[in-house]
């Protein structure tokens, strides 16, 4: 008799894909400025390490928050016992207001519609359990975060059907692609329950345009299905444009309080904006009471530590801190992204033009031997083993075109980033064809910059999701 | 088309049962010594509030642990980024040693076989995902913790088949009850994957005897199935006997490193022994590498906050603290249990003789109008509404005999417990029929104490599991 479940013996956890090799290689030989200057530089981790100093100063000024005290008095007992799956009211209030602040206070979030979870990993899985039966499908635009294969499908039994996006229009979602994906699901005899998008996108690093958001809302309205908008990177928007949430679109289309609005759910987390993946703070926001109710009960399987809820409710309730943080975060991300982009350019490499996220979606198609995923893997291995950079190959996030890679920029110092770019440039220039390509890429770049075709968006961004992170 | 999953629309979350009424009533009218002395006293919550002072003192002496510092230096960044699903090594080591200490250092726990989870709620569900397919069954001795209906079955699709235990032998597990349950599962066309026991038992408050443990190990050996031993209350043993873990039995039967040992899994948590349900700390311990590996990946859905792992690794690494704590915890629980037992006796009410846990399994059969569950519910409503005590009716934990209730004693002050006992005594004496019963109960108790039938164990314990707790 089979002793262990198929969840254990199968590979539904999604972690057998070859790109984990890069992660393992990094672990064996991690770069250290002093101790191991020739080691591998980790560029596959979408972490935000740029603003810790701001949080550390806040902590130093507000010692009670971490020390389990309120106004100097210990509230240890209260916190030790607090396990209410409705979450700490002060914390949900602060979260709702922080989410509003990120959206320029144009939309409101009701704390009662927030369900806390142990990270967005838990939030996304819980939403799947609420919306899909085993065998039901969600449509996801490619490329998408590799962890979704595990988070959305593994224990839930749900399926993912890709909405193919291509570089021809900067990987934007089109009506045709949506319809095609929907029909494909039908061909596979799968019932489509909804669409899930990450906005801003991982791995693209771009915010969905208003056009795309309208398209999505219209689509789910006509098909009578759900829309999950994972807005985990909403606070990492550094472009000139503001972040437009699906909630903005509902408001602008006057769809608040309608049937459709009950099928639109937002997922959030503090892992990227605040750089706190270790604290396990995620949230589901839904206008559907039944979902809020069921998800709340399900959150028993992944509650946020009361110790952490207390610390963060104090942090996020400090509006002086939050506005300063969001502004500074934006600035630093912008300058760091610029650094990566120019470094890549001097190596003759372009990226998709990004305005958010902690990574760039890099176009290395010209460095492939052939336009195949095998060639992409070969190139990737060279970059990992020879150039000693762990970046993430586009195939692991189901990109339909070979040659794209996600390269992170917010998880290392400026000096390390410069070194990484130097190594890459050396590599590109050292390979024979690379030398020619590099020059022609450079020419190509110069000519492209002169173009003013409005729908020609160079967007580059991709972050490899390693076992624990995205 | 069905918009939400059946997990949402059905009541498999198990929270529609009438006993939640008691919880709601308590919330409307909670006892407070000063502000609401006639309110409902909460005796349905299995919390351990007896030793917070010990932890508070330790926190005051070791401010770095909560303050996110190590040797005075901030390690905030390190913790903020730490999301490795293998867990903080220092914490797993400290947890392993704490588990060994609870078992008198007779058995060893390898930290590498520990998988952390957000509470044992998460740990138990994860184990189910690893061991059972939808439709597979686990056998559980009754009465059992009501939360298992949700934790083990809701999202996993697994089934529970009860192993009926009766008061005739103090609710101990017998061979025939095991066989009967196994056959019942087969009649229902369910594939039995294993047995799950809580040891010490919730709601009974008793430890499994060595005889029962041997029986269980022999049974799973012959049927080639798993045994999950939820030892969440292992640190609350206050009787003269030591706690005997299933790990002790494996060792004594020389089954360590055998095939059988790979099918024995222990679940633990710090919610009861240390009184920290809010911090969400649970663990799975398994000798099966595949289970450890899969459960580790699944723990992504419920990781323990790094902030909390750090605090508790410091706390549990302090052996002076753990030694003092376990000792003192035992003493205080013992005294408090005695207080409850004598208070009940003075009201002519007996309990199952208990040696562990935070509750007693109280025999109120003599107070029922008829020997039915309807009568049990009637009695329970009177106790909630008139006596103003929220205790938990045995029917909610699938007890096969009406009239048993779980009454908690470790979540309130001595005075509050006294008041609760006074109220109960008044109630019992006030009802006409009860006046007679009370006297005869008292006689009955006196005569029973004179008996020396070794297998006549008076055991009383049951704790209602409210939405968030057990």
Interface residues (C-beta under 8 A of the other chain):
Chain A: X1 X2 X3 X4 X5 X6 X7 X8 X9 X13 X15 X47 X49 X52 X55 X56 X59 X60 X63 X66 X67 X68 X74 X76 X77 X79 X80 X81 X82 X83 X84 X85 X118 X119 X121 X122 X125 X129 X130 X131 X132 X133 X134 X150 X151 X154 X155 X191 X224 X226 X263 X271 X275 X276 X277 X278 X279 X280 X288 X290 X291 X293 X294 X297 X298 X300 X301 X302 X303 X304 X305 X306 X307 X308 X311 X467 X468 X469
Chain B: X1 X2 X3 X4 X5 X6 X7 X8 X9 X13 X15 X47 X49 X52 X55 X56 X59 X60 X63 X66 X67 X68 X74 X76 X77 X79 X80 X81 X82 X83 X84 X85 X118 X119 X121 X122 X125 X129 X130 X131 X132 X133 X134 X136 X150 X151 X154 X155 X191 X224 X226 X263 X271 X275 X276 X277 X278 X279 X280 X288 X290 X291 X293 X294 X297 X298 X300 X301 X302 X303 X304 X305 X306 X307 X308 X311 X467 X468 X469
